[in-house]
Structure formats: C-alpha cells, structure tokens
Amino acid sequence: MIRRKAYGLIKKSFDANGIKFAFPTVMVAGGGDTAAAVAQKALELVKPLPADQSDSAA
C-alpha cells in the first residue's frame, strides 16, 4: 500500500516537471524488393515436406 502511494506521488511529480517514463517499443523498418525477396525465401525454408518424405524424416 505504501509503495503504491509512493509510486503515485513520484509519477505526479514527474508529470509536473515534464519527465516521461520510458516504455518498450518495437520498430520494424525495411522496404524495397529485398524485403520481399527475403520474406519469400523464408517461406520456402519453412514449407512442410511432401507426405512421402515426411515419413522417412521422422
């Protein structure tokens, strides 16, 4: 209970002084034909084996 109150006071103080808390983010960048080529290659690598080959692979 005390910790929650202290964190609340700290947050209010930070807000009053323009200090922002960091939060996790993810940024994905890319473009052009290379991204599409890489994605296509990845899909080719994860294709399931044909039924006749999957029995011998196990």
PDB file of N, H, CA, C and O in Angstrom:
ATOM      1  N   MET A   1       0.819  -1.186   0.000  1.00  0.00           N
ATOM      2  CA  MET A   1       0.000   0.000   0.000  1.00  0.00           C
ATOM      3  C   MET A   1       0.876   1.268   0.000  1.00  0.00           C
ATOM      4  O   MET A   1       0.603   2.225  -0.725  1.00  0.00           O
ATOM      5  N   ILE A   2       1.919   1.250   0.819  1.00  0.00           N
ATOM      6  H   ILE A   2       2.140   0.473   1.408  1.00  0.00           H
ATOM      7  CA  ILE A   2       2.812   2.412   0.896  1.00  0.00           C
ATOM      8  C   ILE A   2       3.561   2.585  -0.416  1.00  0.00           C
ATOM      9  O   ILE A   2       3.737   3.704  -0.897  1.00  0.00           O
ATOM     10  N   ARG A   3       4.006   1.453  -0.999  1.00  0.00           N
ATOM     11  H   ARG A   3       3.863   0.544  -0.608  1.00  0.00           H
ATOM     12  CA  ARG A   3       4.741   1.519  -2.268  1.00  0.00           C
ATOM     13  C   ARG A   3       3.872   2.121  -3.365  1.00  0.00           C
ATOM     14  O   ARG A   3       4.337   2.957  -4.140  1.00  0.00           O
ATOM     15  N   ARG A   4       2.616   1.698  -3.433  1.00  0.00           N
ATOM     16  H   ARG A   4       2.238   1.019  -2.803  1.00  0.00           H
ATOM     17  CA  ARG A   4       1.708   2.222  -4.458  1.00  0.00           C
ATOM     18  C   ARG A   4       1.540   3.728  -4.301  1.00  0.00           C
ATOM     19  O   ARG A   4       1.554   4.464  -5.288  1.00  0.00           O
ATOM     20  N   LYS A   5       1.379   4.189  -3.055  1.00  0.00           N
ATOM     21  H   LYS A   5       1.367   3.591  -2.254  1.00  0.00           H
ATOM     22  CA  LYS A   5       1.224   5.621  -2.784  1.00  0.00           C
ATOM     23  C   LYS A   5       2.495   6.386  -3.185  1.00  0.00           C
ATOM     24  O   LYS A   5       2.420   7.453  -3.795  1.00  0.00           O
ATOM     25  N   ALA A   6       3.663   5.825  -2.832  1.00  0.00           N
ATOM     26  H   ALA A   6       3.724   4.959  -2.336  1.00  0.00           H
ATOM     27  CA  ALA A   6       4.933   6.479  -3.183  1.00  0.00           C
ATOM     28  C   ALA A   6       5.089   6.567  -4.699  1.00  0.00           C
ATOM     29  O   ALA A   6       5.468   7.615  -5.222  1.00  0.00           O
ATOM     30  N   TYR A   7       4.798   5.469  -5.413  1.00  0.00           N
ATOM     31  H   TYR A   7       4.491   4.617  -4.988  1.00  0.00           H
ATOM     32  CA  TYR A   7       4.901   5.491  -6.873  1.00  0.00           C
ATOM     33  C   TYR A   7       3.939   6.510  -7.469  1.00  0.00           C
ATOM     34  O   TYR A   7       4.278   7.185  -8.441  1.00  0.00           O
ATOM     35  N   GLY A   8       2.753   6.627  -6.902  1.00  0.00           N
ATOM     36  H   GLY A   8       2.478   6.078  -6.112  1.00  0.00           H
ATOM     37  CA  GLY A   8       1.793   7.618  -7.375  1.00  0.00           C
ATOM     38  C   GLY A   8       2.316   9.037  -7.208  1.00  0.00           C
ATOM     39  O   GLY A   8       2.176   9.863  -8.109  1.00  0.00           O
ATOM     40  N   LEU A   9       2.920   9.323  -6.054  1.00  0.00           N
ATOM     41  H   LEU A   9       3.034   8.651  -5.322  1.00  0.00           H
ATOM     42  CA  LEU A   9       3.487  10.652  -5.811  1.00  0.00           C
ATOM     43  C   LEU A   9       4.661  10.943  -6.749  1.00  0.00           C
ATOM     44  O   LEU A   9       4.800  12.053  -7.262  1.00  0.00           O
ATOM     45  N   ILE A  10       5.498   9.934  -6.962  1.00  0.00           N
ATOM     46  H   ILE A  10       5.386   9.032  -6.546  1.00  0.00           H
ATOM     47  CA  ILE A  10       6.627  10.097  -7.896  1.00  0.00           C
ATOM     48  C   ILE A  10       6.114  10.382  -9.297  1.00  0.00           C
ATOM     49  O   ILE A  10       6.634  11.261  -9.984  1.00  0.00           O
ATOM     50  N   LYS A  11       5.105   9.649  -9.724  1.00  0.00           N
ATOM     51  H   LYS A  11       4.683   8.934  -9.166  1.00  0.00           H
ATOM     52  CA  LYS A  11       4.534   9.839 -11.066  1.00  0.00           C
ATOM     53  C   LYS A  11       3.971  11.247 -11.205  1.00  0.00           C
ATOM     54  O   LYS A  11       4.201  11.909 -12.217  1.00  0.00           O
ATOM     55  N   LYS A  12       3.241  11.708 -10.203  1.00  0.00           N
ATOM     56  H   LYS A  12       3.054  11.170  -9.380  1.00  0.00           H
ATOM     57  CA  LYS A  12       2.682  13.064 -10.255  1.00  0.00           C
ATOM     58  C   LYS A  12       3.795  14.112 -10.333  1.00  0.00           C
ATOM     59  O   LYS A  12       3.688  15.085 -11.079  1.00  0.00           O
ATOM     60  N   SER A  13       4.850  13.908  -9.568  1.00  0.00           N
ATOM     61  H   SER A  13       4.938  13.117  -8.962  1.00  0.00           H
ATOM     62  CA  SER A  13       5.984  14.836  -9.576  1.00  0.00           C
ATOM     63  C   SER A  13       6.669  14.847 -10.943  1.00  0.00           C
ATOM     64  O   SER A  13       7.007  15.908 -11.469  1.00  0.00           O
ATOM     65  N   PHE A  14       6.869  13.661 -11.509  1.00  0.00           N
ATOM     66  H   PHE A  14       6.594  12.799 -11.081  1.00  0.00           H
ATOM     67  CA  PHE A  14       7.472  13.574 -12.836  1.00  0.00           C
ATOM     68  C   PHE A  14       6.601  14.295 -13.863  1.00  0.00           C
ATOM     69  O   PHE A  14       7.104  15.078 -14.669  1.00  0.00           O
ATOM     70  N   ASP A  15       5.290  14.028 -13.833  1.00  0.00           N
ATOM     71  H   ASP A  15       4.882  13.391 -13.179  1.00  0.00           H
ATOM     72  CA  ASP A  15       4.375  14.673 -14.783  1.00  0.00           C
ATOM     73  C   ASP A  15       4.434  16.194 -14.651  1.00  0.00           C
ATOM     74  O   ASP A  15       4.426  16.912 -15.652  1.00  0.00           O
ATOM     75  N   ALA A  16       4.492  16.676 -13.417  1.00  0.00           N
ATOM     76  H   ALA A  16       4.498  16.093 -12.605  1.00  0.00           H
ATOM     77  CA  ALA A  16       4.521  18.125 -13.182  1.00  0.00           C
ATOM     78  C   ALA A  16       5.797  18.762 -13.732  1.00  0.00           C
ATOM     79  O   ALA A  16       5.807  19.942 -14.081  1.00  0.00           O
ATOM     80  N   ASN A  17       6.867  17.980 -13.809  1.00  0.00           N
ATOM     81  H   ASN A  17       6.859  17.020 -13.526  1.00  0.00           H
ATOM     82  CA  ASN A  17       8.152  18.500 -14.293  1.00  0.00           C
ATOM     83  C   ASN A  17       8.468  18.084 -15.728  1.00  0.00           C
ATOM     84  O   ASN A  17       9.588  18.280 -16.201  1.00  0.00           O
ATOM     85  N   GLY A  18       7.492  17.514 -16.414  1.00  0.00           N
ATOM     86  H   GLY A  18       6.582  17.355 -16.030  1.00  0.00           H
ATOM     87  CA  GLY A  18       7.667  17.154 -17.824  1.00  0.00           C
ATOM     88  C   GLY A  18       8.559  15.949 -18.069  1.00  0.00           C
ATOM     89  O   GLY A  18       9.089  15.783 -19.168  1.00  0.00           O
ATOM     90  N   ILE A  19       8.730  15.103 -17.054  1.00  0.00           N
ATOM     91  H   ILE A  19       8.300  15.237 -16.161  1.00  0.00           H
ATOM     92  CA  ILE A  19       9.563  13.903 -17.197  1.00  0.00           C
ATOM     93  C   ILE A  19       8.661  12.745 -17.594  1.00  0.00           C
ATOM     94  O   ILE A  19       7.676  12.455 -16.915  1.00  0.00           O
ATOM     95  N   LYS A  20       8.997  12.093 -18.680  1.00  0.00           N
ATOM     96  H   LYS A  20       9.798  12.328 -19.231  1.00  0.00           H
ATOM     97  CA  LYS A  20       8.181  10.985 -19.190  1.00  0.00           C
ATOM     98  C   LYS A  20       8.834   9.649 -18.864  1.00  0.00           C
ATOM     99  O   LYS A  20      10.058   9.524 -18.890  1.00  0.00           O
ATOM    100  N   PHE A  21       8.015   8.660 -18.558  1.00  0.00           N
ATOM    101  H   PHE A  21       7.020   8.762 -18.537  1.00  0.00           H
ATOM    102  CA  PHE A  21       8.504   7.302 -18.337  1.00  0.00           C
ATOM    103  C   PHE A  21       8.742   6.638 -19.689  1.00  0.00           C
ATOM    104  O   PHE A  21       7.989   6.851 -20.639  1.00  0.00           O
ATOM    105  N   ALA A  22       9.777   5.845 -19.762  1.00  0.00           N
ATOM    106  H   ALA A  22      10.389   5.672 -18.990  1.00  0.00           H
ATOM    107  CA  ALA A  22      10.045   5.086 -20.984  1.00  0.00           C
ATOM    108  C   ALA A  22       9.134   3.862 -21.017  1.00  0.00           C
ATOM    109  O   ALA A  22       8.762   3.332 -19.970  1.00  0.00           O
ATOM    110  N   PHE A  23       8.782   3.424 -22.192  1.00  0.00           N
ATOM    111  H   PHE A  23       9.084   3.854 -23.043  1.00  0.00           H
ATOM    112  CA  PHE A  23       8.017   2.198 -22.344  1.00  0.00           C
ATOM    113  C   PHE A  23       8.547   1.450 -23.551  1.00  0.00           C
ATOM    114  O   PHE A  23       9.024   2.064 -24.505  1.00  0.00           O
ATOM    115  N   PRO A  24       8.466   0.117 -23.516  1.00  0.00           N
ATOM    116  CA  PRO A  24       9.050  -0.675 -24.607  1.00  0.00           C
ATOM    117  C   PRO A  24       8.311  -0.460 -25.928  1.00  0.00           C
ATOM    118  O   PRO A  24       7.083  -0.386 -25.972  1.00  0.00           O
ATOM    119  N   THR A  25       9.094  -0.362 -26.995  1.00  0.00           N
ATOM    120  H   THR A  25      10.091  -0.422 -26.959  1.00  0.00           H
ATOM    121  CA  THR A  25       8.533  -0.236 -28.333  1.00  0.00           C
ATOM    122  C   THR A  25       9.303  -1.136 -29.291  1.00  0.00           C
ATOM    123  O   THR A  25      10.433  -1.540 -29.020  1.00  0.00           O
ATOM    124  N   VAL A  26       8.674  -1.434 -30.399  1.00  0.00           N
ATOM    125  H   VAL A  26       7.755  -1.106 -30.619  1.00  0.00           H
ATOM    126  CA  VAL A  26       9.313  -2.215 -31.450  1.00  0.00           C
ATOM    127  C   VAL A  26       9.162  -1.436 -32.741  1.00  0.00           C
ATOM    128  O   VAL A  26       8.062  -1.009 -33.091  1.00  0.00           O
ATOM    129  N   MET A  27      10.266  -1.249 -33.452  1.00  0.00           N
ATOM    130  H   MET A  27      11.160  -1.596 -33.168  1.00  0.00           H
ATOM    131  CA  MET A  27      10.220  -0.545 -34.722  1.00  0.00           C
ATOM    132  C   MET A  27      10.735  -1.488 -35.809  1.00  0.00           C
ATOM    133  O   MET A  27      11.836  -2.030 -35.707  1.00  0.00           O
ATOM    134  N   VAL A  28       9.935  -1.671 -36.835  1.00  0.00           N
ATOM    135  H   VAL A  28       9.041  -1.230 -36.919  1.00  0.00           H
ATOM    136  CA  VAL A  28      10.326  -2.521 -37.945  1.00  0.00           C
ATOM    137  C   VAL A  28      10.523  -1.625 -39.150  1.00  0.00           C
ATOM    138  O   VAL A  28       9.631  -0.863 -39.523  1.00  0.00           O
ATOM    139  N   ALA A  29      11.696  -1.720 -39.755  1.00  0.00           N
ATOM    140  H   ALA A  29      12.420  -2.339 -39.451  1.00  0.00           H
ATOM    141  CA  ALA A  29      11.996  -0.886 -40.910  1.00  0.00           C
ATOM    142  C   ALA A  29      12.457  -1.781 -42.053  1.00  0.00           C
ATOM    143  O   ALA A  29      12.975  -2.876 -41.832  1.00  0.00           O
ATOM    144  N   GLY A  30      12.272  -1.328 -43.205  1.00  0.00           N
ATOM    145  H   GLY A  30      11.852  -0.439 -43.385  1.00  0.00           H
ATOM    146  CA  GLY A  30      12.697  -2.078 -44.379  1.00  0.00           C
ATOM    147  C   GLY A  30      11.944  -1.555 -45.581  1.00  0.00           C
ATOM    148  O   GLY A  30      11.156  -0.614 -45.486  1.00  0.00           O
ATOM    149  N   GLY A  31      12.190  -2.155 -46.659  1.00  0.00           N
ATOM    150  H   GLY A  31      12.831  -2.919 -46.736  1.00  0.00           H
ATOM    151  CA  GLY A  31      11.477  -1.732 -47.848  1.00  0.00           C
ATOM    152  C   GLY A  31      12.189  -2.195 -49.087  1.00  0.00           C
ATOM    153  O   GLY A  31      13.242  -2.832 -49.034  1.00  0.00           O
ATOM    154  N   GLY A  32      11.612  -1.872 -50.157  1.00  0.00           N
ATOM    155  H   GLY A  32      10.757  -1.355 -50.201  1.00  0.00           H
ATOM    156  CA  GLY A  32      12.202  -2.251 -51.429  1.00  0.00           C
ATOM    157  C   GLY A  32      11.978  -3.723 -51.738  1.00  0.00           C
ATOM    158  O   GLY A  32      11.273  -4.425 -51.013  1.00  0.00           O
ATOM    159  N   ASP A  33      12.585  -4.174 -52.818  1.00  0.00           N
ATOM    160  H   ASP A  33      13.158  -3.604 -53.406  1.00  0.00           H
ATOM    161  CA  ASP A  33      12.408  -5.548 -53.268  1.00  0.00           C
ATOM    162  C   ASP A  33      13.173  -6.550 -52.409  1.00  0.00           C
ATOM    163  O   ASP A  33      12.811  -7.726 -52.375  1.00  0.00           O
ATOM    164  N   THR A  34      14.216  -6.112 -51.718  1.00  0.00           N
ATOM    165  H   THR A  34      14.509  -5.157 -51.746  1.00  0.00           H
ATOM    166  CA  THR A  34      15.000  -7.049 -50.912  1.00  0.00           C
ATOM    167  C   THR A  34      14.177  -7.614 -49.764  1.00  0.00           C
ATOM    168  O   THR A  34      14.324  -8.789 -49.426  1.00  0.00           O
ATOM    169  N   ALA A  35      13.317  -6.808 -49.158  1.00  0.00           N
ATOM    170  H   ALA A  35      13.197  -5.854 -49.432  1.00  0.00           H
ATOM    171  CA  ALA A  35      12.487  -7.298 -48.064  1.00  0.00           C
ATOM    172  C   ALA A  35      11.534  -8.384 -48.563  1.00  0.00           C
ATOM    173  O   ALA A  35      11.338  -9.395 -47.889  1.00  0.00           O
ATOM    174  N   ALA A  36      10.949  -8.180 -49.727  1.00  0.00           N
ATOM    175  H   ALA A  36      11.109  -7.359 -50.275  1.00  0.00           H
ATOM    176  CA  ALA A  36      10.044  -9.170 -50.297  1.00  0.00           C
ATOM    177  C   ALA A  36      10.796 -10.447 -50.658  1.00  0.00           C
ATOM    178  O   ALA A  36      10.280 -11.548 -50.465  1.00  0.00           O
ATOM    179  N   ALA A  37      11.998 -10.309 -51.176  1.00  0.00           N
ATOM    180  H   ALA A  37      12.418  -9.415 -51.334  1.00  0.00           H
ATOM    181  CA  ALA A  37      12.799 -11.489 -51.543  1.00  0.00           C
ATOM    182  C   ALA A  37      13.192 -12.283 -50.309  1.00  0.00           C
ATOM    183  O   ALA A  37      13.158 -13.513 -50.326  1.00  0.00           O
ATOM    184  N   VAL A  38      13.560 -11.601 -49.252  1.00  0.00           N
ATOM    185  H   VAL A  38      13.587 -10.601 -49.237  1.00  0.00           H
ATOM    186  CA  VAL A  38      13.922 -12.291 -48.014  1.00  0.00           C
ATOM    187  C   VAL A  38      12.711 -12.998 -47.428  1.00  0.00           C
ATOM    188  O   VAL A  38      12.825 -14.132 -46.963  1.00  0.00           O
ATOM    189  N   ALA A  39      11.563 -12.353 -47.441  1.00  0.00           N
ATOM    190  H   ALA A  39      11.470 -11.432 -47.818  1.00  0.00           H
ATOM    191  CA  ALA A  39      10.347 -12.973 -46.919  1.00  0.00           C
ATOM    192  C   ALA A  39       9.977 -14.206 -47.734  1.00  0.00           C
ATOM    193  O   ALA A  39       9.576 -15.222 -47.166  1.00  0.00           O
ATOM    194  N   GLN A  40      10.103 -14.132 -49.044  1.00  0.00           N
ATOM    195  H   GLN A  40      10.428 -13.307 -49.505  1.00  0.00           H
ATOM    196  CA  GLN A  40       9.789 -15.272 -49.899  1.00  0.00           C
ATOM    197  C   GLN A  40      10.728 -16.436 -49.610  1.00  0.00           C
ATOM    198  O   GLN A  40      10.281 -17.580 -49.529  1.00  0.00           O
ATOM    199  N   LYS A  41      12.009 -16.168 -49.454  1.00  0.00           N
ATOM    200  H   LYS A  41      12.372 -15.238 -49.519  1.00  0.00           H
ATOM    201  CA  LYS A  41      12.995 -17.205 -49.152  1.00  0.00           C
ATOM    202  C   LYS A  41      12.684 -17.857 -47.805  1.00  0.00           C
ATOM    203  O   LYS A  41      12.806 -19.074 -47.660  1.00  0.00           O
ATOM    204  N   ALA A  42      12.286 -17.059 -46.830  1.00  0.00           N
ATOM    205  H   ALA A  42      12.187 -16.070 -46.947  1.00  0.00           H
ATOM    206  CA  ALA A  42      11.929 -17.602 -45.518  1.00  0.00           C
ATOM    207  C   ALA A  42      10.731 -18.535 -45.630  1.00  0.00           C
ATOM    208  O   ALA A  42      10.698 -19.581 -44.982  1.00  0.00           O
ATOM    209  N   LEU A  43       9.757 -18.170 -46.440  1.00  0.00           N
ATOM    210  H   LEU A  43       9.784 -17.320 -46.966  1.00  0.00           H
ATOM    211  CA  LEU A  43       8.594 -19.037 -46.631  1.00  0.00           C
ATOM    212  C   LEU A  43       8.985 -20.349 -47.301  1.00  0.00           C
ATOM    213  O   LEU A  43       8.444 -21.405 -46.970  1.00  0.00           O
ATOM    214  N   GLU A  44       9.909 -20.284 -48.228  1.00  0.00           N
ATOM    215  H   GLU A  44      10.348 -19.427 -48.497  1.00  0.00           H
ATOM    216  CA  GLU A  44      10.366 -21.506 -48.891  1.00  0.00           C
ATOM    217  C   GLU A  44      11.071 -22.434 -47.909  1.00  0.00           C
ATOM    218  O   GLU A  44      10.962 -23.655 -48.020  1.00  0.00           O
ATOM    219  N   LEU A  45      11.785 -21.867 -46.959  1.00  0.00           N
ATOM    220  H   LEU A  45      11.873 -20.875 -46.869  1.00  0.00           H
ATOM    221  CA  LEU A  45      12.525 -22.674 -45.988  1.00  0.00           C
ATOM    222  C   LEU A  45      11.617 -23.383 -44.994  1.00  0.00           C
ATOM    223  O   LEU A  45      11.997 -24.426 -44.461  1.00  0.00           O
ATOM    224  N   VAL A  46      10.441 -22.854 -44.734  1.00  0.00           N
ATOM    225  H   VAL A  46      10.133 -22.007 -45.167  1.00  0.00           H
ATOM    226  CA  VAL A  46       9.557 -23.465 -43.745  1.00  0.00           C
ATOM    227  C   VAL A  46       8.413 -24.271 -44.350  1.00  0.00           C
ATOM    228  O   VAL A  46       7.501 -24.678 -43.631  1.00  0.00           O
ATOM    229  N   LYS A  47       8.445 -24.508 -45.664  1.00  0.00           N
ATOM    230  H   LYS A  47       9.186 -24.178 -46.249  1.00  0.00           H
ATOM    231  CA  LYS A  47       7.406 -25.316 -46.293  1.00  0.00           C
ATOM    232  C   LYS A  47       7.466 -26.734 -45.741  1.00  0.00           C
ATOM    233  O   LYS A  47       8.555 -27.277 -45.555  1.00  0.00           O
ATOM    234  N   PRO A  48       6.312 -27.343 -45.475  1.00  0.00           N
ATOM    235  CA  PRO A  48       6.321 -28.728 -44.983  1.00  0.00           C
ATOM    236  C   PRO A  48       6.813 -29.699 -46.059  1.00  0.00           C
ATOM    237  O   PRO A  48       6.670 -29.446 -47.255  1.00  0.00           O
ATOM    238  N   LEU A  49       7.388 -30.797 -45.616  1.00  0.00           N
ATOM    239  H   LEU A  49       7.504 -31.003 -44.644  1.00  0.00           H
ATOM    240  CA  LEU A  49       7.841 -31.829 -46.540  1.00  0.00           C
ATOM    241  C   LEU A  49       6.647 -32.511 -47.189  1.00  0.00           C
ATOM    242  O   LEU A  49       5.585 -32.601 -46.572  1.00  0.00           O
ATOM    243  N   PRO A  50       6.794 -32.998 -48.427  1.00  0.00           N
ATOM    244  CA  PRO A  50       5.726 -33.792 -49.039  1.00  0.00           C
ATOM    245  C   PRO A  50       5.442 -35.033 -48.184  1.00  0.00           C
ATOM    246  O   PRO A  50       6.303 -35.474 -47.422  1.00  0.00           O
ATOM    247  N   ALA A  51       4.253 -35.584 -48.310  1.00  0.00           N
ATOM    248  H   ALA A  51       3.554 -35.226 -48.928  1.00  0.00           H
ATOM    249  CA  ALA A  51       3.825 -36.710 -47.472  1.00  0.00           C
ATOM    250  C   ALA A  51       4.775 -37.895 -47.558  1.00  0.00           C
ATOM    251  O   ALA A  51       5.024 -38.540 -46.540  1.00  0.00           O
ATOM    252  N   ASP A  52       5.324 -38.213 -48.751  1.00  0.00           N
ATOM    253  H   ASP A  52       5.122 -37.689 -49.579  1.00  0.00           H
ATOM    254  CA  ASP A  52       6.201 -39.369 -48.879  1.00  0.00           C
ATOM    255  C   ASP A  52       7.566 -39.145 -48.209  1.00  0.00           C
ATOM    256  O   ASP A  52       8.213 -40.112 -47.808  1.00  0.00           O
ATOM    257  N   GLN A  53       8.007 -37.905 -48.083  1.00  0.00           N
ATOM    258  H   GLN A  53       7.481 -37.119 -48.409  1.00  0.00           H
ATOM    259  CA  GLN A  53       9.294 -37.616 -47.454  1.00  0.00           C
ATOM    260  C   GLN A  53       9.159 -37.414 -45.942  1.00  0.00           C
ATOM    261  O   GLN A  53      10.126 -37.618 -45.208  1.00  0.00           O
ATOM    262  N   SER A  54       7.970 -37.014 -45.465  1.00  0.00           N
ATOM    263  H   SER A  54       7.185 -36.848 -46.061  1.00  0.00           H
ATOM    264  CA  SER A  54       7.805 -36.746 -44.043  1.00  0.00           C
ATOM    265  C   SER A  54       7.875 -38.037 -43.218  1.00  0.00           C
ATOM    266  O   SER A  54       8.283 -37.995 -42.057  1.00  0.00           O
ATOM    267  N   ASP A  55       7.485 -39.180 -43.793  1.00  0.00           N
ATOM    268  H   ASP A  55       7.153 -39.214 -44.735  1.00  0.00           H
ATOM    269  CA  ASP A  55       7.566 -40.446 -43.076  1.00  0.00           C
ATOM    270  C   ASP A  55       9.007 -40.865 -42.839  1.00  0.00           C
ATOM    271  O   ASP A  55       9.331 -41.382 -41.769  1.00  0.00           O
ATOM    272  N   SER A  56       9.888 -40.649 -43.832  1.00  0.00           N
ATOM    273  H   SER A  56       9.625 -40.230 -44.700  1.00  0.00           H
ATOM    274  CA  SER A  56      11.279 -41.063 -43.704  1.00  0.00           C
ATOM    275  C   SER A  56      12.076 -40.088 -42.861  1.00  0.00           C
ATOM    276  O   SER A  56      13.120 -40.456 -42.324  1.00  0.00           O
ATOM    277  N   ALA A  57      11.609 -38.849 -42.732  1.00  0.00           N
ATOM    278  H   ALA A  57      10.760 -38.551 -43.168  1.00  0.00           H
ATOM    279  CA  ALA A  57      12.337 -37.845 -41.942  1.00  0.00           C
ATOM    280  C   ALA A  57      12.134 -38.042 -40.446  1.00  0.00           C
ATOM    281  O   ALA A  57      12.975 -37.614 -39.654  1.00  0.00           O
ATOM    282  N   ALA A  58      11.061 -38.668 -40.049  1.00  0.00           N
ATOM    283  H   ALA A  58      10.378 -39.015 -40.692  1.00  0.00           H
ATOM    284  CA  ALA A  58      10.760 -38.833 -38.614  1.00  0.00           C
ATOM    285  C   ALA A  58      11.513 -39.972 -37.980  1.00  0.00           C
ATOM    286  O   ALA A  58      11.358 -40.225 -36.785  1.00  0.00           O
TER     287      ALA A  58
END
